[in-house]
Amino acid sequence: FSVKKGESIGLIGLNGSGKSSLLKLINGIFLPDVGDITVRGKTGALIEAGVGFHPSLTGKENIYLNGTILGMNKNEIDERFSDIVRFAEIREFLDTPVKNYSSGMVVRLGFSIAVHSVPDILLIDEILAVGDLTFQKKCFEKIESLRRDHNATIVFVSHDMENIRRICDRCVLLDRGKVKVIDEAGRVVSAYL
């Protein structure tokens, strides 16, 4: 299947259907056994809490490490540093090693770095479920901002069908690694349910 620039597409299905694996393929973490995946543009990914972070480094050091992994240079990170910290709401923990962060704090920091890298394609796994409701709301507002202001493409994995309906134009239902249905998000969600 293809995803158009600026489109938001959801990936749904039972556990083990291949949703997270597909995100890892798109992000280049895995290589396909068969077939091809073509990605045009810079990706920002929030696939697993802590991926790209070094547990012994501080939050500040990990902003630079993860920002570099996501394709930002030092000047870009310097320019966006305050915005990343403000969005993540972890200022008082910047000098604390990430291994001492809660999973929610790691998600906050990871999401903040990913969206402030201003990706062409943002890959988001179920990870936002870790955050509290206020932070989730802020994340969805930022996702909408990326779509509206930067025409970013969103690939979103979730078991929360309301969030799929809320942010996705289309949806892919996966079953054991195969595409079962692709259609307008509301229709696919209804068929899945």
Disulfide bonds with the S-S distance in Angstrom:
none
